[in-house]
Amino acid sequence: MAEQKKVALITGANRGIGFETARQLGKTGVTVVLGARQFAKAQEAATKLKAEGIDAQGIQLDVTNEQDRKSAAQYLEKQFGKLDILINNAGITTKDGIGKSRITEASSNEELHKVFDTNFFSVIRITQELLPLLNKSEAGRIVNLSSILGSLTIHSTPNSPLASFKNFAYNASKTALNAFTIHLAAELAGTKIKVNSVHPGWVKTEMGTDAAPLEIPDGAKTSVAMALIGEDGPNGRFIQETNKELPW
């Protein structure tokens, strides 16, 4: 009996790092399901990858929408009966952008709730929704797209290189996401599922701006590497550049 292909779901996959992650995974033979807020954009992105010979499908998945999350799980169950890789890539920042300091005093409740809803709460909810399918995989992998800006250690270090990048809502949401990674990895220890946070680097995306030093293909490499780790790979770690570990 032929070995069943791996299936990956990437959220926020119609552009940027998410799209490139889908492309790089697809090039390895993984079936990639691209989630996007709008079905048309998900389909358009999947069509581009199909033209490159990649087995790709697009679905509507606004991670903040409960019905979209449930529908995604139902779709994956019906189409594949399992999920091997979940890449929680979708994320937002404040209107100021991650490169500007945003002091806590200026962070409104609306801003905090909006950023945390996408970057933290929705990641928990979609992961919970899909854990039953990940448990059916021979080697389930969960990759949470974090940021070095979520590192409390680096931010609190005297003369930190991140001193001028204190966007409170965004940074705190990534710190919370890292806490989720630690807790979930501990709970799943001893299973076939591994969970890690990754920092893609400062990448030339809409969020990262053209000032960033890295191109999008470089930004996707760490997510892809963590999605394909073997049984001896890391679990509950914060990874940059495929093998460099960052402090929490």
C-alpha positions as a LaTeX table, in Angstrom:
\begin{tabular}{lrrr}
\hline
Residue & $x$ (\AA) & $y$ (\AA) & $z$ (\AA) \\
\hline
Met1 & 0.00 & 0.00 & 0.00 \\
Ala2 & 1.42 & 3.38 & $-1.00$ \\
Glu3 & 2.27 & 5.80 & 1.79 \\
Gln4 & $-0.41$ & 8.45 & 2.19 \\
Lys5 & 0.73 & 11.97 & 1.40 \\
Lys6 & 1.10 & 14.46 & 4.22 \\
Val7 & $-1.53$ & 17.17 & 4.46 \\
Ala8 & $-0.82$ & 20.68 & 5.73 \\
Leu9 & $-3.13$ & 23.57 & 6.57 \\
Ile10 & $-1.58$ & 27.03 & 6.48 \\
Thr11 & $-3.61$ & 29.97 & 7.78 \\
Gly12 & $-3.25$ & 33.38 & 6.19 \\
Ala13 & $-1.81$ & 31.65 & 3.15 \\
Asn14 & $-2.96$ & 33.79 & 0.24 \\
Arg15 & 0.12 & 36.01 & 0.35 \\
Gly16 & 3.47 & 36.71 & 2.00 \\
Ile17 & 5.15 & 34.18 & 4.26 \\
Gly18 & 2.04 & 31.99 & 4.40 \\
Phe19 & 1.86 & 31.61 & 0.63 \\
Glu20 & 5.58 & 30.95 & 0.33 \\
Thr21 & 5.38 & 28.39 & 3.14 \\
Ala22 & 2.66 & 26.58 & 1.21 \\
Arg23 & 4.80 & 26.69 & $-1.93$ \\
Gln24 & 7.91 & 25.31 & $-0.22$ \\
Leu25 & 5.95 & 22.57 & 1.56 \\
Gly26 & 4.14 & 21.71 & $-1.66$ \\
Lys27 & 7.46 & 21.33 & $-3.46$ \\
Thr28 & 8.35 & 18.56 & $-1.01$ \\
Gly29 & 5.23 & 16.60 & $-1.98$ \\
Val30 & 2.94 & 17.73 & 0.84 \\
Thr31 & $-0.69$ & 18.45 & $-0.04$ \\
Val32 & $-1.23$ & 22.05 & 1.02 \\
Val33 & $-4.55$ & 23.59 & 2.04 \\
Leu34 & $-4.42$ & 27.36 & 1.94 \\
Gly35 & $-6.71$ & 29.23 & 4.31 \\
Ala36 & $-7.65$ & 32.87 & 3.69 \\
Arg37 & $-10.36$ & 35.22 & 4.90 \\
Gln38 & $-11.91$ & 35.32 & 1.43 \\
Phe39 & $-12.57$ & 32.12 & $-0.50$ \\
Ala40 & $-11.74$ & 33.77 & $-3.84$ \\
Lys41 & $-8.28$ & 34.76 & $-2.62$ \\
Ala42 & $-7.64$ & 31.29 & $-1.23$ \\
Gln43 & $-8.67$ & 29.75 & $-4.54$ \\
Glu44 & $-6.54$ & 32.19 & $-6.51$ \\
Ala45 & $-3.48$ & 31.38 & $-4.41$ \\
Ala46 & $-4.08$ & 27.62 & $-4.74$ \\
Thr47 & $-4.43$ & 27.97 & $-8.51$ \\
Lys48 & $-1.02$ & 29.66 & $-8.70$ \\
Leu49 & 0.57 & 26.75 & $-6.84$ \\
Lys50 & $-1.22$ & 24.17 & $-8.98$ \\
Ala51 & 0.37 & 25.81 & $-12.02$ \\
Glu52 & 3.72 & 24.94 & $-10.44$ \\
Gly53 & 2.74 & 21.30 & $-10.09$ \\
Ile54 & 1.81 & 21.53 & $-6.41$ \\
Asp55 & $-1.17$ & 19.68 & $-4.92$ \\
Ala56 & $-2.95$ & 22.71 & $-3.47$ \\
Gln57 & $-6.47$ & 23.55 & $-2.34$ \\
Gly58 & $-7.97$ & 26.77 & $-1.05$ \\
Ile59 & $-10.58$ & 27.22 & 1.66 \\
Gln60 & $-12.24$ & 30.17 & 3.34 \\
Leu61 & $-10.79$ & 30.48 & 6.81 \\
Asp62 & $-11.05$ & 33.68 & 8.79 \\
Val63 & $-9.38$ & 32.39 & 11.95 \\
Thr64 & $-11.44$ & 34.77 & 14.09 \\
Asn65 & $-14.68$ & 33.25 & 12.78 \\
Glu66 & $-15.98$ & 30.23 & 14.71 \\
Gln67 & $-18.00$ & 28.85 & 11.80 \\
Asp68 & $-15.01$ & 29.12 & 9.46 \\
Arg69 & $-12.89$ & 27.17 & 11.95 \\
Lys70 & $-15.49$ & 24.44 & 12.24 \\
Ser71 & $-15.99$ & 24.30 & 8.48 \\
Ala72 & $-12.23$ & 23.94 & 7.97 \\
Ala73 & $-12.13$ & 20.97 & 10.32 \\
Gln74 & $-15.12$ & 19.38 & 8.56 \\
Tyr75 & $-13.51$ & 19.93 & 5.17 \\
Leu76 & $-10.23$ & 18.33 & 6.22 \\
Glu77 & $-12.05$ & 15.41 & 7.83 \\
Lys78 & $-14.08$ & 14.76 & 4.71 \\
Gln79 & $-11.24$ & 15.22 & 2.21 \\
Phe80 & $-8.35$ & 13.57 & 4.05 \\
Gly81 & $-9.52$ & 12.09 & 7.35 \\
Lys82 & $-6.47$ & 13.57 & 9.09 \\
Leu83 & $-4.15$ & 16.55 & 9.32 \\
Asp84 & $-0.36$ & 16.18 & 9.52 \\
Ile85 & 0.76 & 19.80 & 9.71 \\
Leu86 & $-0.91$ & 22.93 & 11.09 \\
Ile87 & 0.91 & 26.19 & 10.50 \\
Asn88 & $-0.70$ & 29.01 & 12.45 \\
Asn89 & 0.63 & 31.75 & 10.20 \\
Ala90 & $-2.20$ & 34.33 & 10.18 \\
Gly91 & $-1.35$ & 37.42 & 12.19 \\
Ile92 & $-1.85$ & 41.17 & 12.38 \\
Thr93 & $-0.23$ & 44.15 & 14.04 \\
Thr94 & $-1.41$ & 47.64 & 15.01 \\
Lys95 & $-1.92$ & 50.40 & 12.49 \\
Asp96 & 1.47 & 51.84 & 13.49 \\
Gly97 & 3.28 & 48.71 & 12.37 \\
Ile98 & 5.77 & 46.55 & 14.26 \\
Gly99 & 8.64 & 48.94 & 13.61 \\
Lys100 & 7.16 & 51.71 & 15.77 \\
Ser101 & 7.03 & 51.86 & 19.53 \\
Arg102 & 3.50 & 51.88 & 20.90 \\
Ile103 & 3.50 & 52.57 & 24.63 \\
Thr104 & 1.03 & 50.78 & 26.88 \\
Glu105 & $-0.67$ & 54.06 & 27.79 \\
Ala106 & $-1.60$ & 54.55 & 24.12 \\
Ser107 & $-2.87$ & 51.00 & 23.61 \\
Ser108 & $-6.66$ & 51.08 & 23.60 \\
Asn109 & $-8.87$ & 48.16 & 24.61 \\
Glu110 & $-10.09$ & 47.95 & 21.02 \\
Glu111 & $-6.55$ & 47.68 & 19.67 \\
Leu112 & $-5.49$ & 45.08 & 22.24 \\
His113 & $-8.58$ & 42.94 & 21.68 \\
Lys114 & $-8.23$ & 43.07 & 17.90 \\
Val115 & $-4.57$ & 42.03 & 17.87 \\
Phe116 & $-4.94$ & 39.36 & 20.55 \\
Asp117 & $-8.05$ & 37.95 & 18.89 \\
Thr118 & $-6.11$ & 37.10 & 15.72 \\
Asn119 & $-2.62$ & 36.45 & 17.09 \\
Phe120 & $-3.52$ & 34.52 & 20.24 \\
Phe121 & $-7.12$ & 33.52 & 20.91 \\
Ser122 & $-7.83$ & 32.39 & 17.35 \\
Val123 & $-4.66$ & 30.28 & 17.30 \\
Ile124 & $-5.86$ & 28.46 & 20.40 \\
Arg125 & $-9.34$ & 27.92 & 18.96 \\
Ile126 & $-8.25$ & 26.64 & 15.53 \\
Thr127 & $-5.67$ & 24.37 & 17.15 \\
Gln128 & $-8.27$ & 22.94 & 19.53 \\
Glu129 & $-10.63$ & 22.40 & 16.61 \\
Leu130 & $-8.01$ & 20.50 & 14.62 \\
Leu131 & $-6.31$ & 18.46 & 17.36 \\
Pro132 & $-8.54$ & 15.42 & 16.75 \\
Leu133 & $-7.34$ & 15.34 & 13.13 \\
Leu134 & $-3.71$ & 15.92 & 14.12 \\
Asn135 & $-4.00$ & 12.98 & 16.50 \\
Lys136 & $-4.76$ & 10.80 & 13.48 \\
Ser137 & $-1.42$ & 11.69 & 11.91 \\
Glu138 & 1.66 & 9.49 & 12.20 \\
Ala139 & 3.68 & 12.61 & 13.00 \\
Gly140 & 1.55 & 15.67 & 13.74 \\
Arg141 & 3.32 & 19.02 & 13.66 \\
Ile142 & 2.05 & 22.39 & 14.90 \\
Val143 & 4.03 & 25.49 & 13.98 \\
Asn144 & 3.08 & 28.79 & 15.61 \\
Leu145 & 4.34 & 31.90 & 13.81 \\
Ser146 & 5.70 & 34.02 & 16.60 \\
Ser147 & 8.29 & 36.80 & 16.58 \\
Ile148 & 11.53 & 37.61 & 18.34 \\
Leu149 & 9.57 & 40.66 & 19.55 \\
Gly150 & 7.69 & 38.28 & 21.85 \\
Ser151 & 10.87 & 37.36 & 23.74 \\
Leu152 & 10.69 & 38.71 & 27.29 \\
Thr153 & 14.34 & 37.85 & 27.84 \\
Ile154 & 15.59 & 39.89 & 24.91 \\
His155 & 13.28 & 42.83 & 25.61 \\
Ser156 & 14.39 & 42.99 & 29.25 \\
Thr157 & 18.10 & 42.74 & 28.48 \\
Pro158 & 19.99 & 46.03 & 29.02 \\
Asn159 & 20.89 & 47.68 & 25.71 \\
Ser160 & 18.69 & 45.19 & 23.88 \\
Pro161 & 18.71 & 45.51 & 20.08 \\
Leu162 & 14.91 & 45.37 & 20.31 \\
Ala163 & 14.67 & 48.35 & 22.65 \\
Ser164 & 13.11 & 50.57 & 19.99 \\
Phe165 & 10.58 & 47.93 & 18.85 \\
Lys166 & 8.18 & 47.98 & 21.78 \\
Asn167 & 4.78 & 47.79 & 20.11 \\
Phe168 & 2.91 & 46.61 & 23.19 \\
Ala169 & $-0.17$ & 44.96 & 21.65 \\
Tyr170 & 1.76 & 43.04 & 19.00 \\
Asn171 & 4.68 & 42.04 & 21.21 \\
Ala172 & 2.47 & 40.94 & 24.09 \\
Ser173 & 0.30 & 38.85 & 21.75 \\
Lys174 & 3.39 & 36.97 & 20.57 \\
Thr175 & 4.58 & 36.48 & 24.15 \\
Ala176 & 1.18 & 34.97 & 24.96 \\
Leu177 & 1.41 & 32.79 & 21.85 \\
Asn178 & 4.77 & 31.48 & 23.07 \\
Ala179 & 3.16 & 30.58 & 26.39 \\
Phe180 & 0.54 & 28.57 & 24.48 \\
Thr181 & 3.32 & 26.73 & 22.65 \\
Ile182 & 5.02 & 25.81 & 25.93 \\
His183 & 1.82 & 24.60 & 27.57 \\
Leu184 & 0.52 & 22.65 & 24.58 \\
Ala185 & 3.88 & 20.98 & 23.94 \\
Ala186 & 4.01 & 19.85 & 27.57 \\
Glu187 & 0.46 & 18.48 & 27.39 \\
Leu188 & 1.25 & 16.58 & 24.18 \\
Ala189 & 4.59 & 15.21 & 25.34 \\
Gly190 & 4.69 & 11.48 & 24.73 \\
Thr191 & 2.34 & 11.74 & 21.73 \\
Lys192 & 3.27 & 11.89 & 18.05 \\
Ile193 & 2.53 & 15.62 & 17.92 \\
Lys194 & 5.24 & 18.27 & 18.28 \\
Val195 & 4.58 & 21.98 & 18.83 \\
Asn196 & 7.04 & 24.82 & 18.30 \\
Ser197 & 7.09 & 28.60 & 17.96 \\
Val198 & 9.14 & 30.07 & 15.13 \\
His199 & 10.58 & 33.47 & 14.36 \\
Pro200 & 10.74 & 33.91 & 10.58 \\
Gly201 & 13.09 & 36.88 & 10.78 \\
Trp202 & 12.44 & 40.42 & 9.66 \\
Val203 & 10.95 & 39.86 & 6.23 \\
Lys204 & 9.92 & 42.11 & 3.35 \\
Thr205 & 6.16 & 41.65 & 3.68 \\
Glu206 & 3.32 & 44.13 & 4.04 \\
Met207 & 3.82 & 43.92 & 7.81 \\
Gly208 & 7.62 & 43.84 & 7.72 \\
Thr209 & 7.89 & 46.64 & 5.10 \\
Asp210 & 10.60 & 47.10 & 2.49 \\
Ala211 & 13.04 & 48.09 & 5.24 \\
Ala212 & 13.35 & 44.42 & 6.24 \\
Pro213 & 16.59 & 42.65 & 5.24 \\
Leu214 & 15.09 & 39.24 & 4.36 \\
Glu215 & 13.18 & 38.18 & 1.29 \\
Ile216 & 9.95 & 36.19 & 1.64 \\
Pro217 & 11.45 & 32.80 & 0.63 \\
Asp218 & 13.96 & 33.14 & 3.49 \\
Gly219 & 11.15 & 33.97 & 5.91 \\
Ala220 & 9.30 & 30.75 & 5.12 \\
Lys221 & 12.25 & 28.41 & 5.64 \\
Thr222 & 11.97 & 28.04 & 9.41 \\
Ser223 & 8.25 & 27.22 & 9.31 \\
Val224 & 8.87 & 24.58 & 6.65 \\
Ala225 & 11.78 & 23.07 & 8.56 \\
Met226 & 9.74 & 22.79 & 11.76 \\
Ala227 & 6.78 & 21.35 & 9.86 \\
Leu228 & 8.96 & 18.52 & 8.57 \\
Ile229 & 11.02 & 17.66 & 11.66 \\
Gly230 & 11.49 & 14.02 & 12.50 \\
Glu231 & 10.78 & 12.11 & 15.68 \\
Asp232 & 13.99 & 13.44 & 17.24 \\
Gly233 & 13.13 & 17.07 & 16.43 \\
Pro234 & 12.49 & 19.85 & 18.97 \\
Asn235 & 9.26 & 20.20 & 20.92 \\
Gly236 & 8.13 & 23.22 & 22.89 \\
Arg237 & 10.94 & 25.40 & 21.60 \\
Phe238 & 11.33 & 28.89 & 20.08 \\
Ile239 & 13.25 & 28.48 & 16.83 \\
Gln240 & 14.86 & 30.90 & 14.37 \\
Glu241 & 16.69 & 30.14 & 11.12 \\
Thr242 & 15.66 & 26.44 & 11.18 \\
Asn243 & 17.98 & 25.44 & 14.05 \\
Lys244 & 18.86 & 28.44 & 16.24 \\
Glu245 & 16.96 & 28.52 & 19.54 \\
Leu246 & 15.72 & 31.82 & 20.93 \\
Pro247 & 15.09 & 32.60 & 24.62 \\
Trp248 & 11.53 & 32.97 & 25.79 \\
\hline
\end{tabular}
